């Protein structure tokens, strides 16, 4: 009932403000296209977001400062099709489910480099420092025809902070304190001239945390399977750097680097003392040039590393054993790409390219195989014919373990008057089982698993008029050989899963007010003849809503975010129900001097008690206070 009231209130408020915005006339309509952000993730080529035939959300640097998130999970949760499950508070393991697909079905890139553990197949969102991020592009729907494996639910690309060519030298500093001993500090320096740019940033974070597991886990045989009332602390050290140079003829050379090292305590012993040290490394180099006026070549090389060590400290008659390592898993992914963009004429672009990646694991858990590679070739055509837009793409991948896979996609759009746009698309995708699925632990797992494949269809309708916008997208995805855990936590292929969904959003900017509402309703179910036929897929709610309301007044700004999630189940049998919940966050900021700002945020102000994973706690009411210095240039 609470969720229904939230959805109704959000819809009414959006409609009233949108109606008032429409009365302002179409005076601002002519400026709309010039303000549309340029995106690259949807097509692997630069396009304006209003040219995209996919459902796309862009989070800008201004959005990040406005929302004041303390994690990437804070930033993304509740956006159309986006839900998270997290095993505790800040820094604890998290899983993202995009459009109801598995947590391994979303391809995540940082500055064009594919990331994520090769063992588990999961990107560590909880370890990505939000203060190092400049913008995020979220593309919903299958993208294997451009990117290869894993892009069943979509693609999320994170862009780190970059220097501004010609922008001069610009230092930056932020210091945050908050509940549960939270402290965060970042310092950076960026700059450039008309040809070159650079950015360097260092940061650190600490929180004493909260108990990751709810008491009673030992008796219930759930969560971390022990009762550990101690707080689970989190520490993080991070840094990023990038530089580039652009010649007069348009040739461009750029380098990007990001490192994040974390030490997170976790429950699993009645005596506490368990922790994991994780390191994320991402490095990439990019060269682009034009041999001919109609032909652009882009070469990319990159490496992502995910290194993890676990430690255990037990007790014996009141004395602590020494802290000893209990396991390690280091994964490395090397990747290369060659892309050619050829202009065939006005509004006609052909893209052809090739990708190669090699995955390698070093671990103490005895994987039966530790290396595999994937080579892919792809082609894409983008064309505009009057009010019609067409995108066609196809790709062939050869995986060392699972052989050949062909994927494709087709999309069409029609532009009506007044910014109204109709889109339709169809696409296929696939995902190869992870090394953990196949072999973990110690050669067990399920080495007989087959790759997952999907077929998706989507219809969309959107409009941007002056100072307001809205969009509605309906889709269906069928996944064959979906991998899920059985009652004994052994991965198995089920015959099929079906996901139907409806996403809506409406927003308006009016008289210093900004309102943006996101609504998602979906039915992610197992669709086969087994005992779980018709059950909801684990940890995915059927409804979510997020409402952002902000007001700026001179140097002062304040806002609120309302999040609502419907019920979900923690297991495939739908025996362990996790109730729906709503949370409310308040925020304010004041620019008290040139380049200086103080920010305050109160999260979960009504102290709601909820879980997104069975017997794992989520933070209650928390507060954060930030001092920020960010001049445009010196």
C-alpha positions as CSV (number, residue, x, y, z in Angstrom):
1,X,0.0,0.0,0.0
2,X,2.9,2.4,0.8
3,X,4.4,1.7,-2.5
4,X,1.2,2.4,-4.3
5,X,0.7,5.7,-2.5
6,X,4.3,6.7,-3.4
7,X,3.7,5.9,-7.1
8,X,0.4,7.8,-7.1
9,X,1.9,10.9,-5.4
10,X,4.8,10.9,-7.8
11,X,2.6,10.6,-10.8
12,X,0.3,13.4,-9.7
13,X,3.1,15.7,-8.8
14,X,4.9,15.1,-12.1
15,X,1.8,15.6,-14.1
16,X,0.9,18.9,-12.4
17,X,4.4,20.3,-12.9
18,X,4.6,19.1,-16.4
19,X,1.2,20.7,-17.3
20,X,2.4,24.0,-15.8
21,X,5.6,23.7,-17.8
22,X,3.7,23.1,-21.0
23,X,1.9,26.4,-20.4
24,X,5.2,28.2,-20.5
25,X,5.0,27.7,-24.3
26,X,7.5,26.3,-26.7
27,X,9.9,29.2,-26.5
28,X,12.7,26.9,-25.1
29,X,12.1,24.1,-27.6
30,X,14.5,25.5,-30.2
31,X,17.3,25.2,-27.6
32,X,16.6,21.6,-26.6
33,X,18.9,19.8,-29.1
34,X,21.9,22.0,-28.4
35,X,21.7,21.0,-24.7
36,X,21.3,17.3,-25.3
37,X,24.4,15.5,-23.9
38,X,26.6,13.4,-26.3
39,X,26.8,9.7,-25.5
40,X,29.1,7.0,-26.9
41,X,28.0,3.7,-25.2
42,X,24.8,3.0,-27.1
43,X,26.4,2.7,-30.5
44,X,30.2,2.9,-29.7
45,X,30.1,6.2,-31.6
46,X,29.3,9.7,-30.5
47,X,25.6,10.6,-30.8
48,X,23.3,13.1,-29.1
49,X,21.1,11.3,-26.6
50,X,18.0,12.3,-28.5
51,X,19.3,10.3,-31.5
52,X,19.6,7.1,-29.5
53,X,17.1,4.3,-30.3
54,X,17.9,2.7,-27.0
55,X,16.6,3.6,-23.5
56,X,19.5,5.6,-22.0
57,X,20.1,7.4,-18.7
58,X,23.0,9.8,-18.3
59,X,24.3,10.9,-14.9
60,X,26.4,14.0,-15.2
61,X,29.0,15.5,-12.8
62,X,26.4,18.1,-11.8
63,X,23.9,15.3,-10.9
64,X,26.5,13.6,-8.7
65,X,27.2,16.8,-6.8
66,X,23.5,17.5,-6.5
67,X,22.6,14.0,-5.2
68,X,25.6,13.8,-2.8
69,X,25.9,10.0,-3.0
70,X,28.4,8.1,-0.8
71,X,28.6,5.1,-3.2
72,X,27.8,4.1,-6.8
73,X,24.9,2.1,-5.3
74,X,23.4,5.3,-3.8
75,X,23.8,6.9,-7.2
76,X,22.2,4.2,-9.4
77,X,19.6,2.5,-7.3
78,X,16.0,3.1,-8.4
79,X,16.8,4.4,-11.9
80,X,14.7,2.7,-14.6
81,X,15.3,-1.0,-14.5
82,X,18.1,-0.7,-11.9
83,X,17.9,-2.6,-8.6
84,X,20.6,-3.7,-6.1
85,X,21.0,-6.4,-3.5
86,X,23.7,-5.8,-0.9
87,X,25.1,-8.0,1.9
88,X,25.4,-5.3,4.5
89,X,26.4,-1.6,4.6
90,X,29.0,0.5,2.8
91,X,31.7,-1.6,1.1
92,X,29.9,-4.9,1.5
93,X,29.4,-7.2,-1.6
94,X,26.6,-5.9,-4.0
95,X,24.8,-7.2,-7.0
96,X,23.1,-5.2,-9.7
97,X,20.1,-6.5,-11.6
98,X,19.4,-4.5,-14.8
99,X,15.9,-5.1,-16.2
100,X,15.5,-8.2,-14.1
101,X,18.5,-10.1,-15.6
102,X,21.1,-11.8,-13.6
103,X,23.8,-9.8,-11.9
104,X,26.4,-11.2,-14.4
105,X,24.3,-10.0,-17.3
106,X,25.3,-6.3,-17.3
107,X,28.5,-5.3,-19.0
108,X,30.4,-2.6,-17.0
109,X,33.1,-0.4,-18.6
110,X,35.4,2.2,-17.0
111,X,36.7,4.6,-19.6
112,X,36.1,2.0,-22.3
113,X,37.7,-0.9,-20.4
114,X,35.7,-3.9,-19.4
115,X,35.8,-4.6,-15.6
116,X,34.5,-7.3,-13.2
117,X,35.9,-10.3,-11.5
118,X,36.6,-13.1,-13.9
119,X,35.9,-15.7,-11.1
120,X,32.4,-14.5,-10.0
121,X,31.7,-12.4,-13.1
122,X,30.5,-9.5,-10.9
123,X,31.7,-5.8,-11.2
124,X,32.5,-4.6,-7.7
125,X,30.3,-1.5,-7.6
126,X,30.8,-1.2,-3.8
127,X,34.6,-0.6,-4.4
128,X,34.3,2.0,-7.2
129,X,35.0,5.4,-5.6
130,X,32.2,7.7,-6.5
131,X,34.4,10.8,-6.0
132,X,36.5,9.7,-9.0
133,X,33.5,9.7,-11.3
134,X,32.7,12.4,-13.8
135,X,29.7,10.8,-15.6
136,X,27.8,7.5,-16.1
137,X,25.9,6.3,-19.2
138,X,23.3,3.5,-18.6
139,X,22.1,1.8,-21.8
140,X,19.2,-0.7,-21.2
141,X,18.6,-3.6,-23.5
142,X,20.8,-6.2,-25.2
143,X,24.2,-5.0,-26.6
144,X,26.0,-8.2,-27.4
145,X,25.9,-7.4,-31.1
146,X,28.3,-4.5,-30.3
147,X,30.2,-5.6,-27.2
148,X,30.0,-9.4,-27.1
149,X,29.3,-11.5,-24.0
150,X,27.5,-10.3,-20.9
151,X,25.5,-7.5,-22.3
152,X,22.0,-9.2,-21.9
153,X,20.5,-6.6,-19.6
154,X,22.5,-3.7,-20.9
155,X,25.8,-1.7,-20.6
156,X,26.9,0.7,-17.9
157,X,29.9,2.9,-18.7
158,X,31.6,4.9,-16.0
159,X,33.8,7.9,-17.1
160,X,36.4,9.1,-14.6
161,X,37.2,12.8,-14.1
162,X,39.2,14.3,-17.0
163,X,41.0,17.6,-17.4
164,X,39.5,20.3,-19.6
165,X,41.5,21.2,-22.8
166,X,42.2,24.9,-22.6
167,X,40.7,25.1,-19.1
168,X,43.8,26.1,-17.2
169,X,44.9,24.6,-13.8
170,X,42.0,23.6,-11.5
171,X,42.6,22.1,-8.0
172,X,39.9,20.3,-6.1
173,X,39.4,19.2,-2.5
174,X,36.6,17.6,-0.6
175,X,36.3,16.4,3.0
176,X,33.3,14.4,4.3
177,X,32.3,13.2,7.8
178,X,29.2,11.3,8.9
179,X,27.5,8.6,10.8
180,X,29.2,5.4,11.9
181,X,32.6,7.1,11.9
182,X,32.4,7.9,8.2
183,X,35.2,10.0,6.8
184,X,36.2,10.6,3.2
185,X,38.7,12.9,1.6
186,X,39.7,13.6,-2.0
187,X,42.3,15.9,-3.5
188,X,42.9,16.5,-7.2
189,X,44.5,18.6,-9.9
190,X,43.4,19.0,-13.5
191,X,44.2,21.3,-16.4
192,X,45.1,21.6,-20.0
193,X,45.7,23.8,-23.0
194,X,44.1,23.9,-26.4
195,X,45.8,20.6,-27.3
196,X,46.4,18.7,-24.1
197,X,44.7,17.8,-20.8
198,X,45.5,16.0,-17.6
199,X,43.9,15.0,-14.3
200,X,45.3,13.5,-11.1
201,X,43.2,12.6,-8.1
202,X,43.8,10.7,-4.8
203,X,41.3,9.8,-2.1
204,X,40.5,7.7,0.9
205,X,37.5,6.5,2.9
206,X,36.7,4.9,6.2
207,X,33.6,3.8,8.1
208,X,33.3,1.7,11.2
209,X,30.2,0.3,9.5
210,X,27.3,-1.6,10.8
211,X,26.9,-5.4,11.6
212,X,26.5,-6.9,8.2
213,X,24.3,-9.8,9.4
214,X,21.1,-9.6,11.4
215,X,21.1,-11.6,14.7
216,X,19.4,-15.0,14.3
217,X,21.3,-15.9,11.1
218,X,22.9,-18.9,12.9
219,X,19.6,-20.4,13.9
220,X,18.0,-19.6,10.6
221,X,21.0,-21.0,8.6
222,X,20.9,-17.9,6.5
223,X,22.9,-14.8,5.7
224,X,26.5,-15.3,7.0
225,X,25.3,-18.4,9.1
226,X,26.7,-17.0,12.4
227,X,25.6,-14.4,14.9
228,X,28.2,-11.7,14.9
229,X,27.0,-8.4,16.5
230,X,30.2,-6.5,15.7
231,X,30.4,-3.6,13.3
232,X,32.0,-4.5,10.0
233,X,34.4,-1.7,9.0
234,X,35.4,-0.6,5.5
235,X,38.6,1.2,4.4
236,X,39.4,2.4,0.8
237,X,42.3,4.1,-0.8
238,X,41.9,5.2,-4.4
239,X,43.6,7.2,-7.2
240,X,43.0,8.0,-10.8
241,X,45.0,9.8,-13.5
242,X,44.5,10.5,-17.2
243,X,46.2,12.6,-19.8
244,X,45.8,13.1,-23.6
245,X,46.9,15.2,-26.5
246,X,45.0,16.2,-29.6
247,X,46.8,17.4,-32.8
248,X,45.5,19.9,-35.2
249,X,44.6,17.2,-37.7
250,X,42.3,15.6,-35.2
251,X,44.6,12.7,-34.2
252,X,44.2,12.0,-30.5
253,X,46.2,9.9,-28.0
254,X,44.9,9.4,-24.4
255,X,45.7,7.3,-21.3
256,X,43.5,6.5,-18.3
257,X,44.3,4.8,-15.0
258,X,42.2,4.0,-11.9
259,X,43.1,2.0,-8.8
260,X,41.0,1.2,-5.8
261,X,42.2,-0.8,-2.8
262,X,39.7,-1.8,-0.1
263,X,39.8,-3.7,3.2
264,X,36.3,-4.7,4.2
265,X,35.4,-6.7,7.4
266,X,32.7,-9.3,7.0
267,X,30.8,-11.6,9.3
268,X,31.3,-15.4,9.1
269,X,32.8,-16.2,12.5
270,X,31.2,-15.7,16.0
271,X,34.4,-14.1,17.0
272,X,34.7,-11.6,14.2
273,X,38.0,-10.6,12.7
274,X,37.3,-11.7,9.1
275,X,38.2,-9.3,6.4
276,X,39.0,-9.2,2.6
277,X,41.5,-7.0,0.9
278,X,40.5,-6.2,-2.7
279,X,42.2,-4.3,-5.4
280,X,40.7,-3.0,-8.6
281,X,43.1,-1.8,-11.3
282,X,41.9,-0.3,-14.7
283,X,44.3,1.0,-17.3
284,X,43.7,2.0,-20.9
285,X,45.2,3.7,-23.9
286,X,43.4,5.0,-26.9
287,X,44.6,6.3,-30.3
288,X,42.3,7.7,-32.9
289,X,43.1,9.2,-36.3
290,X,41.5,9.8,-39.7
291,X,43.3,8.4,-42.8
292,X,40.6,10.0,-44.9
293,X,38.0,12.6,-44.3
294,X,35.3,9.9,-44.3
295,X,37.2,7.3,-42.3
296,X,38.1,7.4,-38.6
297,X,40.2,4.7,-36.9
298,X,40.2,4.1,-33.2
299,X,42.7,1.7,-31.5
300,X,42.1,0.7,-27.8
301,X,44.2,-1.4,-25.4
302,X,43.4,-2.0,-21.8
303,X,43.8,-4.2,-18.8
304,X,41.6,-4.7,-15.7
305,X,42.6,-6.6,-12.6
306,X,40.6,-7.8,-9.7
307,X,42.8,-9.1,-6.9
308,X,41.4,-10.5,-3.6
309,X,42.8,-11.9,-0.4
310,X,40.7,-13.2,2.5
311,X,41.8,-13.3,6.2
312,X,40.5,-15.1,9.2
313,X,41.1,-14.5,12.9
314,X,39.5,-17.0,15.4
315,X,39.9,-17.4,19.2
316,X,40.9,-20.2,21.5
317,X,40.1,-19.9,25.3
318,X,39.9,-16.1,25.0
319,X,43.1,-15.7,23.0
320,X,43.2,-14.5,19.4
321,X,44.9,-16.6,16.8
322,X,47.2,-14.5,14.5
323,X,45.5,-13.0,11.5
324,X,46.2,-15.5,8.7
325,X,45.3,-15.5,5.0
326,X,42.8,-18.1,4.1
327,X,42.6,-17.7,0.3
328,X,43.3,-15.5,-2.7
329,X,42.0,-15.0,-6.2
330,X,43.7,-12.7,-8.7
331,X,42.1,-12.2,-12.1
332,X,43.4,-10.3,-15.1
333,X,41.7,-9.3,-18.3
334,X,43.7,-8.0,-21.3
335,X,41.7,-6.5,-24.1
336,X,42.3,-4.9,-27.5
337,X,40.0,-3.3,-30.1
338,X,40.2,-1.9,-33.6
339,X,37.2,0.2,-34.8
340,X,36.6,1.9,-38.1
341,X,33.9,4.5,-38.6
342,X,33.1,5.2,-42.3
343,X,30.8,8.0,-43.3
344,X,28.8,6.7,-46.3
345,X,27.0,10.0,-46.9
346,X,24.9,12.6,-45.0
347,X,23.3,10.8,-42.0
348,X,24.8,7.4,-43.0
349,X,27.6,5.8,-40.8
350,X,29.1,2.3,-41.1
351,X,31.1,0.9,-38.2
352,X,33.2,-2.2,-38.5
353,X,35.7,-3.5,-35.9
354,X,37.3,-6.4,-34.0
355,X,37.8,-7.1,-30.3
356,X,40.0,-9.5,-28.4
357,X,40.2,-10.3,-24.7
358,X,42.1,-12.8,-22.7
359,X,41.1,-13.8,-19.1
360,X,43.5,-15.3,-16.6
361,X,43.1,-16.5,-13.0
362,X,45.7,-17.2,-10.3
363,X,44.0,-18.7,-7.3
364,X,44.4,-21.2,-4.4
365,X,41.0,-22.8,-5.1
366,X,42.1,-25.2,-7.8
367,X,40.2,-24.1,-10.9
368,X,40.3,-26.8,-13.5
369,X,40.9,-24.2,-16.2
370,X,42.5,-20.8,-15.6
371,X,42.7,-19.1,-19.0
372,X,40.3,-18.4,-21.8
373,X,40.0,-16.0,-24.7
374,X,37.3,-14.4,-26.9
375,X,37.7,-12.9,-30.3
376,X,34.8,-10.9,-31.9
377,X,34.1,-9.1,-35.1
378,X,31.2,-6.7,-35.5
379,X,29.5,-4.3,-37.9
380,X,26.9,-1.6,-37.4
381,X,25.0,0.6,-39.8
382,X,23.3,3.9,-38.7
383,X,21.1,5.7,-41.1
384,X,18.7,8.7,-41.1
385,X,16.0,9.0,-43.8
386,X,13.9,12.0,-43.2
387,X,12.0,11.4,-40.0
388,X,13.1,7.8,-39.9
389,X,16.2,6.4,-38.1
390,X,17.6,2.9,-38.5
391,X,20.3,1.0,-36.7
392,X,21.4,-2.5,-37.6
393,X,24.3,-4.5,-36.0
394,X,25.7,-8.0,-36.1
395,X,28.6,-9.7,-34.3
396,X,30.4,-13.0,-34.4
397,X,32.3,-14.2,-31.2
398,X,34.6,-17.2,-30.8
399,X,35.0,-18.2,-27.2
400,X,37.9,-20.7,-26.4
401,X,35.6,-22.7,-24.1
402,X,32.2,-22.4,-25.6
403,X,32.8,-22.0,-29.3
404,X,31.0,-19.7,-31.7
405,X,28.1,-17.3,-31.0
406,X,26.3,-15.0,-33.4
407,X,24.3,-12.0,-32.1
408,X,22.4,-9.2,-33.8
409,X,20.1,-6.2,-33.3
410,X,17.8,-4.0,-35.3
411,X,16.2,-0.7,-34.2
412,X,13.9,1.8,-35.8
413,X,12.8,5.2,-34.8
414,X,10.4,7.8,-36.1
415,X,10.4,11.5,-35.1
416,X,7.1,13.2,-34.9
417,X,6.5,16.9,-34.4
418,X,7.2,18.6,-31.1
419,X,10.0,16.2,-30.1
420,X,7.8,13.1,-29.9
421,X,9.7,9.9,-30.9
422,X,8.6,6.3,-31.4
423,X,11.2,3.5,-31.3
424,X,11.1,-0.3,-31.8
425,X,14.0,-2.7,-31.4
426,X,14.9,-6.4,-31.3
427,X,18.2,-8.0,-30.2
428,X,20.0,-11.1,-29.1
429,X,22.7,-11.6,-26.5
430,X,24.7,-14.3,-24.7
431,X,26.7,-14.9,-21.5
432,X,29.3,-17.6,-20.9
433,X,29.3,-19.3,-17.5
434,X,31.9,-17.8,-15.1
435,X,34.8,-19.7,-13.7
436,X,33.0,-19.9,-10.3
437,X,29.9,-21.3,-12.0
438,X,32.0,-24.0,-13.6
439,X,34.7,-24.9,-11.0
440,X,34.3,-23.2,-7.6
441,X,35.2,-24.3,-5.0
442,X,38.1,-26.6,-5.6
443,X,37.0,-28.0,-8.9
444,X,33.3,-28.5,-8.0
445,X,30.7,-26.0,-9.3
446,X,29.1,-27.4,-12.4
447,X,31.4,-27.9,-15.4
448,X,28.5,-29.1,-17.5
449,X,26.9,-25.6,-17.6
450,X,25.9,-24.2,-21.0
451,X,26.1,-20.5,-22.1
452,X,23.0,-18.4,-21.6
453,X,21.3,-16.8,-24.6
454,X,18.6,-14.2,-24.8
455,X,16.1,-12.6,-27.2
456,X,14.6,-9.1,-26.4
457,X,12.0,-6.9,-28.0
458,X,11.1,-3.3,-27.0
459,X,8.8,-0.5,-27.8
460,X,9.4,3.1,-26.7
461,X,7.7,6.5,-26.8
462,X,9.4,9.6,-25.6
463,X,9.2,13.4,-25.8
464,X,11.2,16.4,-24.8
465,X,9.4,19.7,-25.1
466,X,10.9,22.9,-23.7
467,X,11.6,22.3,-20.0
468,X,9.8,19.0,-19.5
469,X,10.4,15.4,-20.7
470,X,8.8,12.0,-20.5
471,X,9.4,8.5,-21.7
472,X,7.7,5.1,-21.7
473,X,9.4,1.8,-22.6
474,X,7.9,-1.7,-22.7
475,X,10.0,-4.8,-23.2
476,X,10.2,-8.5,-23.1
477,X,13.3,-10.7,-22.6
478,X,13.5,-14.4,-22.9
479,X,16.6,-16.1,-21.5
480,X,17.4,-19.7,-22.4
481,X,19.6,-21.8,-20.2
482,X,19.5,-19.2,-17.4
483,X,22.0,-20.0,-14.6
484,X,20.6,-20.1,-11.1
485,X,21.6,-21.6,-7.7
486,X,19.7,-24.7,-6.6
487,X,18.8,-25.4,-2.9
488,X,22.4,-26.7,-2.4
489,X,23.9,-23.5,-3.9
490,X,25.1,-25.4,-7.0
491,X,24.6,-23.5,-10.3
492,X,22.2,-25.1,-12.7
493,X,20.8,-24.2,-16.1
494,X,17.0,-23.8,-16.1
495,X,15.2,-24.1,-19.4
496,X,14.0,-20.5,-19.7
497,X,13.2,-17.3,-17.9
498,X,10.8,-14.6,-19.1
499,X,11.0,-10.9,-18.1
500,X,8.4,-8.4,-19.0
501,X,8.7,-4.8,-18.0
502,X,7.4,-1.3,-18.2
503,X,9.6,1.7,-17.5
504,X,8.3,5.3,-17.2
505,X,9.9,8.6,-16.4
506,X,8.8,12.2,-16.4
507,X,10.7,15.3,-15.5
508,X,10.4,19.1,-15.5
509,X,12.6,22.1,-14.7
510,X,10.4,25.0,-13.6
511,X,11.2,28.3,-11.8
512,X,14.3,26.9,-10.1
513,X,12.5,23.6,-9.3
514,X,13.7,20.3,-10.8
515,X,11.5,17.2,-10.6
516,X,12.4,13.8,-12.0
517,X,10.3,10.6,-11.5
518,X,11.3,7.1,-12.4
519,X,8.9,4.1,-12.3
520,X,9.5,0.5,-13.1
521,X,7.1,-2.4,-13.1
522,X,8.4,-5.8,-14.2
523,X,7.7,-9.5,-14.0
524,X,11.0,-11.5,-13.9
525,X,9.9,-15.1,-13.6
526,X,11.2,-18.6,-14.2
527,X,9.3,-20.0,-17.2
528,X,9.9,-23.8,-17.4
529,X,8.3,-27.0,-16.3
530,X,10.3,-27.4,-13.0
531,X,9.1,-26.9,-9.4
532,X,9.8,-23.1,-9.5
533,X,7.8,-22.4,-12.6
534,X,6.2,-19.0,-12.3
535,X,8.3,-17.9,-9.3
536,X,10.0,-14.6,-9.2
537,X,13.8,-14.7,-9.9
538,X,15.7,-14.1,-6.7
539,X,16.3,-10.7,-5.2
540,X,14.4,-8.8,-8.0
541,X,11.4,-6.6,-6.9
542,X,8.4,-6.3,-9.3
543,X,8.0,-2.6,-8.7
544,X,10.5,0.3,-8.0
545,X,10.1,4.0,-7.9
546,X,12.5,6.9,-7.4
547,X,11.5,10.6,-7.2
548,X,14.0,13.4,-7.1
549,X,12.9,16.9,-6.2
550,X,15.3,19.8,-6.0
551,X,15.2,23.6,-5.7
552,X,17.9,26.1,-6.2
553,X,17.8,29.6,-4.8
554,X,20.8,31.8,-5.4
555,X,23.8,30.2,-3.6
556,X,21.5,27.8,-1.7
557,X,20.0,24.5,-2.9
558,X,18.0,21.8,-1.2
559,X,16.4,18.6,-2.4
560,X,14.9,15.2,-1.5
561,X,15.0,11.7,-3.0
562,X,12.3,9.1,-2.4
563,X,13.0,5.5,-3.1
564,X,10.4,2.7,-3.0
565,X,10.9,-1.0,-3.7
566,X,8.3,-3.8,-3.8
567,X,8.7,-7.2,-2.2
568,X,11.2,-9.6,-3.5
569,X,12.3,-13.2,-2.6
570,X,15.9,-14.2,-1.7
571,X,15.6,-17.7,-3.2
572,X,14.4,-19.4,-6.4
573,X,11.8,-21.4,-4.5
574,X,10.3,-18.1,-3.2
575,X,10.4,-19.3,0.4
576,X,12.3,-16.3,1.9
577,X,10.3,-13.1,1.4
578,X,11.9,-9.7,1.7
579,X,9.3,-7.1,2.3
580,X,9.0,-3.9,0.3
581,X,10.2,-0.6,1.7
582,X,10.4,3.1,1.1
583,X,13.3,5.5,2.1
584,X,13.5,9.3,2.1
585,X,16.8,11.3,1.8
586,X,17.1,15.0,2.3
587,X,20.0,17.2,1.1
588,X,21.1,20.8,1.1
589,X,24.1,22.8,-0.1
590,X,25.4,26.4,0.4
591,X,28.0,28.1,-1.7
592,X,29.3,30.4,1.0
593,X,32.3,31.8,-1.0
594,X,33.6,31.6,-4.6
595,X,34.6,28.0,-5.3
596,X,33.6,26.9,-1.8
597,X,30.5,24.9,-0.8
598,X,29.2,23.1,2.2
599,X,26.9,20.1,1.7
600,X,24.7,18.2,4.1
601,X,22.7,15.0,3.6
602,X,20.4,13.0,5.8
603,X,19.7,9.5,4.4
604,X,16.8,7.2,5.4
605,X,15.4,10.0,7.6
606,X,12.6,7.8,8.9
607,X,15.1,5.0,9.9
608,X,13.4,2.3,7.9
609,X,14.5,-1.3,8.6
610,X,14.8,-3.3,5.5
611,X,16.8,-6.0,3.7
612,X,17.8,-6.5,0.0
613,X,19.5,-9.8,0.8
614,X,18.1,-12.3,3.4
615,X,19.4,-11.7,6.9
616,X,21.8,-8.9,5.8
617,X,21.3,-5.5,7.4
618,X,21.0,-2.2,5.6
619,X,22.0,1.2,7.2
620,X,19.4,3.1,9.2
621,X,19.2,6.8,9.5
622,X,22.6,8.4,8.6
623,X,24.0,11.9,8.1
624,X,26.9,13.3,6.1
625,X,28.6,16.7,6.0
626,X,30.9,17.8,3.2
627,X,33.2,20.7,2.6
628,X,34.1,21.1,-1.1
629,X,36.5,23.4,-2.9
630,X,36.4,23.3,-6.7
631,X,37.4,26.4,-8.7
632,X,36.9,26.4,-12.4
633,X,40.6,27.4,-12.8
634,X,43.3,29.4,-11.1
